[in-house]
């Protein structure tokens, strides 16, 4: 599922920028701000592509220096034990939380929340009432941990590198859109959304389902994706003498990952898990989500803002160094200021740890460093696109692109629930990482080209 420069930039025109990986040095400001209409002139888009959108926003988590990815997964050769290794406290002073450390629900908001509860319980057991606890990161894990600590009588300070709370949950309210735009973690599998859905409903945020799938190719409507070939290859790989990547396991089983139907299924896996199937473990593979997703119609930020109510939160304060000894913990901020605490919970994403954005003194134990190096950062990007008029005649709310060159192969159709011509594209894996590096004009061209099959498309009888 690797993507060539030609494939990613198809339709982007001669002015398209080269696809390069983001630099490792953190920038002073985050890069997940909503992207508005592209500058003029826009790159040339080939005839037949979708029309120019009237409004659009996109995420760039892959290049955001405070994220460096969207979620974690297990590459070939890695095991779930690595998540538990990373979660181990260091001298009852330094604790880790975040979806990466949750072996039961990694890569999800529920997993982040569970990890925050676990880390907070460990800190409470090791500390006394009134102790000063620092929490690094104001996402779902950090907010959950901070709430539990504050309720247990600890003095909590949360440090967030961005100028907002929420981490990779980002809801943007804009009157131009019929619903709040969700640029971060907002989709889940139907069966896993019960408890979280109830918590959101209590805050006035309700379930938004995408469960009517369709496939679409250059010839029109096509069968939706299935996991038959993928499941068969993984069953064979489970008995192999060594772990190998999912794509290699497919080839060994006689399947062709480039087959349009199978490629669409793999693109769906990458868009929902962030994994690169050319690297992901076939012994512990990324989940094939049932053909349906659950989103939300309101501000998911309440999952963070509600537990942080009454807790001291310091924004725009990236932590660059954490030193600890038997007496306590010292945090150095990006401003150069140093602050002392009794203990700290670190909730930053795996990608931030891999880029060594935080220095640890003494260096992390071998088990933690090994886990950080062995686990993989997954990439998922979301793009919301609104048009003056609908150019499609497809009633289904979940679209799978079968074949073609467009890297965005999964689309959510919001027209059935909003009455407005709004589409949401999901792209994962290396395609997402490359898409995030594009300038606005080139990204818009890729979006329009990816929707080519749906222009004037009509359902089959």
URMO-V760120 format. One line per field, one symbol per residue. phi: phi as a letter, one per 40 degrees, with the letter a starting at -180 (. if undefined). psi: psi as a letter, one per 30 degrees, with the letter a starting at -180 (. if undefined). burial: # if it has 9 or more other ideal C-beta (glycine too) atoms within 8 Angstrom, else .. A space follows every 10 residues. Layout:
# URMO-V760120
phi=???
psi=???
burial=???
This chain:
# URMO-V760120
phi=.cbccccccd gcgccccccb ccccccccbc bccdccdccb ccdcbddgcc ccccaabaca ccbccbbfib abaccdgcbd dccccccccb ffbbbbahdc cbccbcgbcd cccdcccccc ccccccbbdg ccbcbchbcc cccccccccc ccgccbbbbb cccachgcca bbcaccbcbd cbbbcabacd cbbccccccc dcbgbbcbcb bbcababcch dbdccabdcc ccccccccbc cacbcdcccc cccgcbdcdd ccccccccdc cbbgccccbc cccbcccccd cabbbabacc cccbccccdg ccbbcfbccb abbaaccibb bbcccgcbbb acaabbbccd dccccfcbcb bcddddcccc cccccbccbb bbbbbbbcac bbbbcdbbbb cbggccccbb bbbcccbbgb cbbbcbbbgc ccccdccccd cccccccccc cdcccfcbcc d
psi=glkleeeegk fflfgklkjl kklfkklfkl ggkkkakllk kllkklkfll lklfkllllh fefkfgehlf llljlkfllf feeeeffklj ggeklkllff gjfehlglee eeeeeeeeee eeeeffllkf ljkkkjkhae eeeeeeeeee fggljkkkkk elgllfbgjj kjkkffkflk kjfbjfklke fggdeeeeee efggklkjkj gilklkafga klklllgeee eeeeeeffgl flklleeeee efggljffke eeeeeeeeee ffffljfffk kfeilkkjkl iklkalgajf fffeeeffkf kkkjlhikkf kjklaffakk kklfffkkkk lelkkkglle eeeeghfkkk jllkleeeee eeeelkklkk kkkkkklekk glhjfkfjkk kjalfkfjfk kkjfefffgk ikkkkkklaf eeeeeffkle eeeeeeeeef geffjgkkll .
burial=#.#...#### ###..#..#. .#.......# ##.##..#.. .##.#...## ..#.###### ########## ######.#.. .######### ..######## ##..###### ########## ####..#... ########## ########## .#.#.##### ##..###### ##.#..#.## ########## .##..##.## #.#.###### #######..# .#.##...## ####.##..# ..######## ###.#.#.## ########## ########## ##..##.##. .#######.# #####.##.. #.###.#### ####...### ####....#. ########## #####.##.# .......### ##.####### #######... ##.#.##### ##.#.##### #####..#.. ########## ########.# ########## #####.#... .
